[in-house]
Amino acid sequence: MSQEIANMERVLIIGVELDTDTIDIENSLDELEELVKAAGGVVVSRVIQKKESINAAYFIGTGKAEEIKNYCEELDITTVVFNDELSGAQLRNLEKIIDRKIVDRTNLILDIFANRANSKEGKLQVKLAQLKYRLPRLIGFRDTYLEREEVLVQEGQENRN
C-alpha cells in the first residue's frame, strides 16, 4: 500500500432509506463515495438503514449508532460520512456515541470547494458558505470548538505583539 493511501482518511458512508423516499439509495451512495474520493478519503464500507422516520436526536437511533461505533473500531474507520444533512444536535450526539469525526454531505461538498478554490474571491465565498452552514451547528460547542478558536485567536495576538 502506498504511503499516500495509508495516510488517507478511512471513511464509512451511511445512508438512510425512508419508506417515503423516491431516490435510489445505492446510486446516491455511489455519488457520495465519489465525493469522499474527491475530498481525499477512501471509502472502506457503507451502511444503509431502512427507517420509517428520522430520529430527531440521533438521525439513525442509538442502537444503530452503537453498531456503527463497533463497526468503526473493527475496520479502523476515522470518519463517518452521512448522505443527508444533519442538525448540530445530531452531529454532537453521534460524535459522542460513535467517537469518530462525523461529516454530512453538505459539509463534505463545502470542504471540497474550500480545497479547490484558487482565487481570493473564491476562497472568501467558500469560507462564507462554510460559516453560514456551521453557524446553527455551533450551539453547544462552547466547551470544545469555541474554546479552541479562542486559544488560536489569543496565540495570533501574542505573535503580533
KACORWO-V430038 format. One line per field, one symbol per residue. phi: phi as a letter, one per 40 degrees, with the letter a starting at -180 (. if undefined). A space follows every 50 residues. Layout:
# KACORWO-V430038
phi=???
This chain:
# KACORWO-V430038
phi=.cccccccccbbbbbbbcdccbcccccccccccccccccgbbccabbbbc bcaccccbgbgcccccccdccccccfcbbbbccbcbcdccdcccccccfa cbbbdccccccccccbcbccccccccccccccccdcccdgcdcbcccccc ccccccccccc
